Amino acid sequence: NYSKQKYTELLEFITSLNIRIMALRLATSDFQALLRIMNTNVDGKRRAPIALTAIKGVGRRLSDIVCKKANVDLSKPAGELTPDEISKVVAILSDPAQFKIPSWFLNRRRDPQDGKNKHLCSSHVDSVLREDLERMRKIRFHRGVRHMYG
């Protein structure tokens, strides 16, 4: 039977060892099990950086940087994000260059149509890929011809 003082001493000792303790998270009223971010369903039970990888075009490293730029706690579940934090994440994902994310992190550098560096997310990835393949077929590029004949 531990007293409150012994319990806090034990807790301080365990945290000093940098051991993670599995804790029961109580479901609060603002917790969302499923989030809708950039037309993608994001699992609210997973940690925020891991949950953001469900969005097409967002990987582990980009999601970590986006969470750090938006001042989101990396160990926080995605379901506990506030609407303000979600809007910051969406703003950073829609224009990462504005938030000083380097151009080598982006997935569409020197776009053939306008020559700018971009980062494509969600449904934009599929539509731009389809447009690129159509352009390659039209100019009879080797890769386009291979896609044309299957």
N, CA, C and O of each residue as an XYZ file, in Angstrom:
600
protein
N       0.847     -1.168      0.000
C       0.000      0.000      0.000
C       0.902      1.243      0.000
O       1.518      1.577      1.012
N       0.965      1.923     -1.160
C       1.833      3.085     -1.312
C       1.130      4.357     -0.870
O      -0.057      4.557     -1.130
N       1.877      5.197     -0.209
C       1.347      6.524      0.091
C       1.570      7.404     -1.127
O       2.273      7.017     -2.060
N       0.979      8.572     -1.116
C       1.088      9.481     -2.259
C       2.535      9.926     -2.469
O       2.974     10.075     -3.609
N       3.266     10.136     -1.398
C       4.656     10.576     -1.506
C       5.528      9.488     -2.118
O       6.353      9.772     -2.986
N       5.353      8.227     -1.667
C       6.147      7.139     -2.234
C       5.807      6.927     -3.703
O       6.678      6.621     -4.517
N       4.524      7.095     -4.030
C       4.107      6.936     -5.420
C       4.782      7.988     -6.302
O       5.268      7.657     -7.383
N       4.820      9.250     -5.860
C       5.460     10.301     -6.660
C       6.963     10.082     -6.754
O       7.561     10.368     -7.792
N       7.587      9.581     -5.688
C       9.017      9.280     -5.734
C       9.304      8.177     -6.742
O      10.265      8.251     -7.508
N       8.461      7.159     -6.731
C       8.614      6.050     -7.679
C       8.423      6.547     -9.113
O       9.165      6.160    -10.017
N       7.449      7.383     -9.306
C       7.185      7.928    -10.638
C       8.346      8.784    -11.121
O       8.722      8.697    -12.290
N       8.922      9.607    -10.257
C      10.082     10.421    -10.612
C      11.283      9.548    -10.950
O      12.033      9.853    -11.877
N      11.467      8.470    -10.208
C      12.576      7.557    -10.472
C      12.423      6.899    -11.834
O      13.388      6.799    -12.592
N      11.219      6.454    -12.144
C      10.982      5.785    -13.434
C      11.165      6.766    -14.585
O      11.743      6.413    -15.613
N      10.677      7.992    -14.422
C      10.851      8.972    -15.507
C      12.307      9.377    -15.661
O      12.725      9.741    -16.760
N      13.084      9.324    -14.600
C      14.502      9.644    -14.726
C      15.244      8.577    -15.519
O      16.297      8.848    -16.096
N      14.698      7.365    -15.550
C      15.307      6.291    -16.335
C      14.897      6.329    -17.801
O      15.345      5.502    -18.596
N      14.045      7.288    -18.161
C      13.547      7.427    -19.535
C      12.837      6.172    -20.022
O      13.013      5.758    -21.168
N      12.052      5.581    -19.171
C      11.256      4.413    -19.536
C       9.838      4.898    -19.796
O       9.257      5.612    -18.978
N       9.299      4.514    -20.914
C       7.928      4.903    -21.219
C       6.955      4.013    -20.466
O       7.115      2.793    -20.424
N       5.972      4.620    -19.888
C       4.956      3.888    -19.143
C       3.682      3.907    -19.970
O       3.241      4.962    -20.427
N       3.106      2.754    -20.153
C       1.828      2.669    -20.846
C       0.769      3.247    -19.910
O       0.589      2.754    -18.796
N       0.092      4.253    -20.340
C      -0.917      4.891    -19.503
C      -2.262      4.812    -20.198
O      -2.349      4.851    -21.426
N      -3.279      4.702    -19.419
C      -4.631      4.669    -19.944
C      -5.057      6.101    -20.223
O      -5.113      6.933    -19.317
N      -5.353      6.376    -21.478
C      -5.809      7.713    -21.826
C      -7.323      7.726    -21.697
O      -8.020      6.918    -22.312
N      -7.806      8.623    -20.914
C      -9.243      8.752    -20.753
C      -9.799      9.501    -21.951
O      -9.269     10.536    -22.355
N     -10.863      8.971    -22.506
C     -11.477      9.602    -23.663
C     -12.148     10.892    -23.220
O     -13.102     10.877    -22.442
N     -11.643     11.996    -23.720
C     -12.225     13.281    -23.384
C     -13.285     13.633    -24.410
O     -13.428     12.960    -25.430
N     -14.002     14.662    -24.139
C     -15.095     15.031    -25.038
C     -14.585     15.544    -26.381
O     -15.295     15.455    -27.382
N     -13.347     16.089    -26.417
C     -12.833     16.620    -27.672
C     -12.012     15.608    -28.462
O     -11.436     15.968    -29.489
N     -11.937     14.355    -28.018
C     -11.202     13.319    -28.743
C     -12.021     12.851    -29.937
O     -13.224     12.614    -29.824
N     -11.349     12.718    -31.094
C     -12.007     12.222    -32.304
C     -11.288     10.967    -32.763
O     -10.075     10.982    -32.972
N     -12.024      9.893    -32.919
C     -11.414      8.640    -33.341
C     -11.039      8.672    -34.819
O     -10.130      7.959    -35.244
N     -11.727      9.484    -35.596
C     -11.467      9.576    -37.031
C     -11.485     11.045    -37.434
O     -12.470     11.750    -37.214
N     -10.389     11.494    -38.023
C     -10.280     12.879    -38.477
C     -10.342     12.929    -39.993
O      -9.959     11.975    -40.670
N     -10.822     14.035    -40.516
C     -10.838     14.234    -41.959
C      -9.885     15.377    -42.268
O     -10.201     16.542    -42.030
N      -8.704     15.033    -42.805
C      -7.701     16.033    -43.140
C      -7.337     15.868    -44.607
O      -6.923     14.788    -45.027
N      -7.486     16.916    -45.377
C      -7.158     16.939    -46.805
C      -7.822     15.788    -47.559
O      -7.165     15.058    -48.301
N      -9.112     15.637    -47.361
C      -9.925     14.605    -48.024
C      -9.443     13.185    -47.734
O      -9.606     12.292    -48.565
N      -8.857     12.977    -46.571
C      -8.354     11.665    -46.177
C      -8.803     11.378    -44.757
O      -8.772     12.263    -43.902
N      -9.220     10.146    -44.502
C      -9.563      9.733    -43.148
C      -8.278      9.416    -42.398
O      -7.477      8.594    -42.844
N      -8.083     10.070    -41.257
C      -6.877      9.905    -40.452
C      -7.287      9.282    -39.119
O      -8.217      9.753    -38.464
N      -6.584      8.218    -38.724
C      -6.888      7.516    -37.481
C      -6.503      8.378    -36.288
O      -5.346      8.778    -36.161
N      -7.451      8.666    -35.422
C      -7.218      9.533    -34.281
C      -6.511      8.859    -33.130
O      -6.021      9.541    -32.230
N      -6.442      7.538    -33.131
C      -5.814      6.818    -32.021
C      -4.294      6.744    -32.162
O      -3.591      6.494    -31.183
N      -3.792      6.957    -33.359
C      -2.350      6.891    -33.587
C      -1.704      8.235    -33.276
O      -2.369      9.271    -33.273
N      -0.383      8.205    -33.011
C       0.342      9.446    -32.765
C       0.246     10.344    -33.999
O       0.168      9.859    -35.128
N       0.254     11.639    -33.771
C       0.005     12.605    -34.844
C       0.924     12.433    -36.058
O       0.423     12.413    -37.182
N       2.259     12.306    -35.884
C       3.102     12.161    -37.085
C       2.830     10.869    -37.854
O       2.888     10.851    -39.083
N       2.538      9.803    -37.139
C       2.261      8.526    -37.796
C       0.903      8.580    -38.488
O       0.745      8.048    -39.587
N      -0.069      9.212    -37.859
C      -1.408      9.296    -38.437
C      -1.417     10.128    -39.713
O      -2.186      9.842    -40.631
N      -0.573     11.154    -39.785
C      -0.542     12.007    -40.978
C      -0.017     11.272    -42.208
O      -0.251     11.707    -43.336
N       0.685     10.171    -42.001
C       1.196      9.426    -43.160
C       0.077      8.737    -43.935
O       0.322      8.205    -45.018
N      -1.137      8.736    -43.408
C      -2.269      8.186    -44.153
C      -2.628      9.069    -45.344
O      -3.274      8.611    -46.287
N      -2.211     10.332    -45.302
C      -2.464     11.253    -46.410
C      -1.479     10.929    -47.529
O      -0.274     10.837    -47.296
N      -1.990     10.758    -48.725
C      -1.132     10.411    -49.851
C      -0.185     11.563    -50.158
O      -0.613     12.711    -50.285
N       1.110     11.250    -50.277
C       2.123     12.264    -50.534
C       2.836     12.728    -49.275
O       3.745     13.555    -49.348
N       2.434     12.203    -48.116
C       3.061     12.589    -46.845
C       3.709     11.345    -46.246
O       3.036     10.351    -45.974
N       5.022     11.413    -46.046
C       5.752     10.298    -45.465
C       6.096     10.572    -44.011
O       5.665     11.569    -43.432
N       6.880      9.670    -43.432
C       7.231      9.792    -42.018
C       8.050     11.047    -41.739
O       7.765     11.773    -40.787
N       9.058     11.305    -42.555
C       9.937     12.445    -42.286
C       9.211     13.768    -42.495
O       9.375     14.696    -41.704
N       8.415     13.860    -43.547
C       7.674     15.100    -43.782
C       6.656     15.336    -42.672
O       6.486     16.469    -42.223
N       5.986     14.292    -42.230
C       4.991     14.471    -41.171
C       5.649     14.915    -39.865
O       5.070     15.707    -39.122
N       6.861     14.410    -39.575
C       7.582     14.867    -38.386
C       7.897     16.360    -38.486
O       7.690     17.105    -37.528
N       8.392     16.793    -39.635
C       8.740     18.203    -39.810
C       7.500     19.086    -39.744
O       7.534     20.165    -39.153
N       6.415     18.634    -40.346
C       5.178     19.413    -40.331
C       4.669     19.576    -38.902
O       4.235     20.662    -38.517
N       4.719     18.506    -38.116
C       4.270     18.591    -36.719
C       5.164     19.521    -35.910
O       4.676     20.262    -35.056
N       6.465     19.490    -36.170
C       7.369     20.386    -35.448
C       7.130     21.842    -35.829
O       7.155     22.718    -34.966
N       6.896     22.111    -37.123
C       6.635     23.481    -37.562
C       5.301     24.003    -37.027
O       5.153     25.201    -36.783
N       4.328     23.100    -36.844
C       3.009     23.505    -36.347
C       2.944     23.501    -34.825
O       1.884     23.754    -34.251
N       4.071     23.213    -34.160
C       4.144     23.136    -32.693
C       3.152     22.128    -32.110
O       2.464     22.402    -31.127
N       3.101     20.958    -32.745
C       2.257     19.864    -32.264
C       3.152     18.877    -31.531
O       4.222     18.523    -32.026
N       2.730     18.435    -30.371
C       3.477     17.452    -29.592
C       3.525     16.142    -30.371
O       2.487     15.626    -30.787
N       4.736     15.598    -30.572
C       4.900     14.401    -31.403
C       4.319     13.147    -30.750
O       4.022     12.174    -31.443
N       4.154     13.157    -29.436
C       3.602     11.977    -28.769
C       2.097     12.074    -28.591
O       1.481     11.154    -28.053
N       1.502     13.152    -29.026
C       0.073     13.381    -28.867
C      -0.713     12.612    -29.928
O      -0.346     12.643    -31.102
N      -1.783     11.924    -29.537
C      -2.597     11.242    -30.551
C      -3.276     12.254    -31.478
O      -3.580     13.375    -31.070
N      -3.506     11.855    -32.703
C      -4.096     12.767    -33.682
C      -5.512     13.169    -33.295
O      -5.967     14.254    -33.659
N      -6.212     12.311    -32.565
C      -7.575     12.621    -32.155
C      -7.661     13.727    -31.129
O      -8.737     14.288    -30.922
N      -6.554     14.059    -30.478
C      -6.543     15.126    -29.478
C      -6.081     16.465    -30.051
O      -5.947     17.440    -29.310
N      -5.837     16.523    -31.355
C      -5.430     17.790    -31.967
C      -6.596     18.777    -31.954
O      -7.746     18.411    -32.196
N      -6.275     20.014    -31.673
C      -7.300     21.050    -31.691
C      -7.547     21.483    -33.139
O      -6.693     21.268    -33.998
N      -8.695     22.086    -33.416
C      -8.948     22.572    -34.786
C      -7.899     23.583    -35.245
O      -7.590     23.662    -36.434
N      -7.353     24.352    -34.308
C      -6.309     25.316    -34.643
C      -5.041     24.601    -35.120
O      -4.422     25.009    -36.103
N      -4.662     23.530    -34.415
C      -3.474     22.754    -34.805
C      -3.693     22.066    -36.146
O      -2.776     21.994    -36.965
N      -4.900     21.561    -36.374
C      -5.201     20.900    -37.647
C      -5.114     21.897    -38.794
O      -4.594     21.572    -39.861
N      -5.615     23.102    -38.582
C      -5.539     24.111    -39.650
C      -4.092     24.511    -39.929
O      -3.745     24.784    -41.078
N      -3.234     24.552    -38.895
C      -1.809     24.837    -39.102
C      -1.159     23.737    -39.927
O      -0.384     24.015    -40.842
N      -1.476     22.478    -39.601
C      -0.910     21.339    -40.337
C      -1.331     21.389    -41.803
O      -0.508     21.178    -42.693
N      -2.609     21.666    -42.057
C      -3.105     21.736    -43.435
C      -2.432     22.890    -44.188
O      -2.095     22.750    -45.364
N      -2.238     24.025    -43.514
C      -1.577     25.165    -44.164
C      -0.134     24.820    -44.526
O       0.340     25.183    -45.602
N       0.557     24.130    -43.642
C       1.950     23.762    -43.920
C       2.025     22.739    -45.049
O       2.903     22.828    -45.907
N       1.112     21.767    -45.057
C       1.119     20.762    -46.120
C       0.743     21.357    -47.475
O       1.232     20.895    -48.505
N      -0.109     22.361    -47.488
C      -0.518     22.932    -48.771
C       0.564     23.816    -49.382
O       0.646     23.923    -50.606
N       1.400     24.455    -48.552
C       2.500     25.266    -49.078
C       3.705     25.169    -48.151
O       3.945     26.077    -47.356
N       4.473     24.072    -48.243
C       5.589     23.877    -47.322
C       6.739     24.861    -47.519
O       7.456     25.151    -46.561
N       6.938     25.381    -48.718
C       8.041     26.300    -48.968
C       7.854     27.606    -48.196
O       8.836     28.248    -47.824
N       6.634     27.995    -47.958
C       6.343     29.212    -47.209
C       6.794     29.090    -45.756
O       7.105     30.092    -45.112
N       6.828     27.855    -45.239
C       7.227     27.609    -43.860
C       8.675     27.129    -43.764
O       9.056     26.485    -42.787
N       9.473     27.443    -44.774
C      10.915     27.182    -44.812
C      11.258     25.699    -44.738
O      12.242     25.316    -44.106
N      10.455     24.872    -45.379
C      10.814     23.461    -45.553
C      11.637     23.402    -46.834
O      11.200     23.921    -47.861
N      12.825     22.779    -46.803
C      13.720     22.825    -47.973
C      13.105     22.195    -49.222
O      12.254     21.310    -49.132
N      13.545     22.662    -50.372
C      12.962     22.202    -51.636
C      13.256     20.734    -51.905
O      12.494     20.082    -52.618
N      14.351     20.189    -51.350
C      14.659     18.783    -51.592
C      13.701     17.863    -50.843
O      13.715     16.651    -51.059
N      12.863     18.425    -49.958
C      11.860     17.626    -49.261
C      10.585     17.476    -50.076
O       9.767     16.602    -49.786
N      10.406     18.304    -51.079
C       9.157     18.336    -51.834
C       9.130     17.216    -52.875
O      10.178     16.773    -53.344
N       7.932     16.765    -53.232
C       7.824     15.635    -54.147
C       7.590     16.044    -55.600
O       7.433     15.175    -56.458
N       7.562     17.340    -55.895
C       7.371     17.800    -57.278
C       8.274     19.014    -57.506
O       7.830     20.161    -57.446
N       9.543     18.732    -57.766
C      10.482     19.821    -57.985
C      10.544     20.163    -59.462
O      10.464     19.285    -60.321
N      10.689     21.443    -59.744
C      10.746     21.961    -61.118
C       9.627     21.366    -61.973
O       9.875     20.619    -62.919
N       8.415     21.707    -61.622
C       7.232     21.255    -62.349
C       7.361     21.629    -63.825
O       7.693     22.774    -64.130
N       7.112     20.704    -64.748
C       7.299     21.001    -66.182
C       6.414     22.135    -66.695
O       6.779     22.813    -67.656
N       5.262     22.350    -66.071
C       4.363     23.387    -66.586
C       4.757     24.794    -66.153
O       4.703     25.722    -66.960
N       5.152     24.969    -64.893
C       5.495     26.315    -64.441
C       6.898     26.434    -63.861
O       7.321     27.542    -63.531
N       7.632     25.339    -63.724
C       9.011     25.374    -63.264
C       9.206     25.619    -61.784
O      10.332     25.845    -61.343
N       8.120     25.578    -60.995
C       8.219     25.840    -59.560
C       8.326     24.532    -58.784
O       7.973     23.460    -59.276
N       8.827     24.656    -57.553
C       8.882     23.513    -56.655
C       7.570     23.441    -55.885
O       7.128     24.435    -55.310
N       6.944     22.259    -55.874
C       5.650     22.074    -55.214
C       5.689     20.800    -54.384
O       6.577     19.960    -54.529
N       4.699     20.685    -53.511
C       4.478     19.418    -52.820
C       3.025     19.048    -53.025
O       2.128     19.822    -52.691
N       2.790     17.872    -53.572
C       1.444     17.421    -53.870
C       0.955     16.481    -52.777
O       1.700     15.628    -52.294
N      -0.295     16.648    -52.398
C      -0.895     15.794    -51.368
C      -2.264     15.321    -51.831
O      -2.900     15.946    -52.680
N      -2.696     14.230    -51.272
C      -4.004     13.597    -51.453
C      -4.335     13.375    -52.921
O      -3.549     12.744    -53.627
N      -5.460     13.865    -53.403
C      -5.913     13.547    -54.761
C      -5.087     14.245    -55.840
O      -5.123     13.839    -57.002
N      -4.343     15.289    -55.473
C      -3.518     15.995    -56.462
C      -2.410     15.096    -57.017
O      -2.001     15.248    -58.168
N      -1.927     14.162    -56.194
C      -0.865     13.255    -56.640
C      -1.348     12.431    -57.828
O      -0.650     12.318    -58.835
N      -2.542     11.857    -57.709
C      -3.084     11.014    -58.783
C      -3.381     11.814    -60.041
O      -3.076     11.362    -61.145
N      -3.972     12.999    -59.892
C      -4.343     13.779    -61.075
C      -3.107     14.267    -61.830
O      -3.098     14.270    -63.061
N      -2.058     14.682    -61.102
C      -0.840     15.153    -61.761
C      -0.117     13.987    -62.438
O       0.440     14.156    -63.523
N      -0.119     12.812    -61.813
C       0.487     11.640    -62.439
C      -0.236     11.291    -63.739
O       0.398     10.973    -64.745
N      -1.566     11.354    -63.710
C      -2.345     11.068    -64.912
C      -2.031     12.083    -66.009
O      -1.898     11.715    -67.176
N      -1.913     13.362    -65.638
C      -1.580     14.403    -66.617
C      -0.183     14.190    -67.192
O       0.033     14.379    -68.389
N       0.765     13.798    -66.343
C       2.135     13.547    -66.817
C       2.173     12.393    -67.807
O       2.834     12.478    -68.842
N       1.468     11.321    -67.490
C       1.448     10.174    -68.401
C       0.779     10.541    -69.722
O       1.218     10.100    -70.784
N      -0.276     11.343    -69.663
C      -0.957     11.776    -70.882
C      -0.026     12.647    -71.729
O      -0.010     12.519    -72.953
N       0.747     13.525    -71.095
C       1.717     14.364    -71.811
C       2.798     13.497    -72.451
O       3.205     13.745    -73.586
N       3.263     12.475    -71.717
C       4.298     11.593    -72.255
C       3.782     10.781    -73.436
O       4.527     10.525    -74.381
N       2.511     10.374    -73.393
C       1.923      9.652    -74.531
C       1.822     10.565    -75.739
O       2.082     10.155    -76.871
N       1.439     11.808    -75.484
C       1.223     12.755    -76.574
C       2.517     13.068    -77.319
O       2.503     13.175    -78.545
N       3.631     13.215    -76.609
C       4.896     13.533    -77.268
C       5.674     12.273    -77.651
O       6.804     12.353    -78.133
N       5.067     11.132    -77.436
C       5.647      9.823    -77.795
C       6.964      9.576    -77.064
O       7.920      9.042    -77.627
N       6.985      9.977    -75.801
C       8.090      9.711    -74.908
C       8.154      8.203    -74.680
O       7.116      7.542    -74.691
N       9.345      7.644    -74.473
C       9.473      6.195    -74.314
C       8.587      5.672    -73.185
O       7.887      4.673    -73.344
N       8.626      6.355    -72.051
C       7.804      5.921    -70.919
C       6.316      6.035    -71.254
O       5.520      5.192    -70.840
N       5.937      7.073    -72.002
C       4.549      7.240    -72.405
C       4.096      6.156    -73.352
O       2.967      5.675    -73.250
N       4.953      5.765    -74.270
C       4.623      4.689    -75.220
C       4.440      3.378    -74.480
O       3.531      2.610    -74.795
N       5.296      3.113    -73.495
C       5.181      1.887    -72.722
C       3.860      1.856    -71.944
O       3.244      0.799    -71.805
N       3.426      3.019    -71.439
C       2.147      3.069    -70.742
C       0.977      2.932    -71.722
O      -0.082      2.406    -71.378
N       1.194      3.415    -72.943
C       0.126      3.348    -73.928
C      -0.168      1.900    -74.330
O      -1.325      1.527    -74.525
N       0.879      1.093    -74.452
C       0.680     -0.298    -74.880
C       0.529     -1.263    -73.708
O       0.404     -2.472    -73.906
N       0.539     -0.734    -72.502
C       0.281     -1.573    -71.331
C       1.500     -2.182    -70.856
O       1.478     -2.924    -69.875
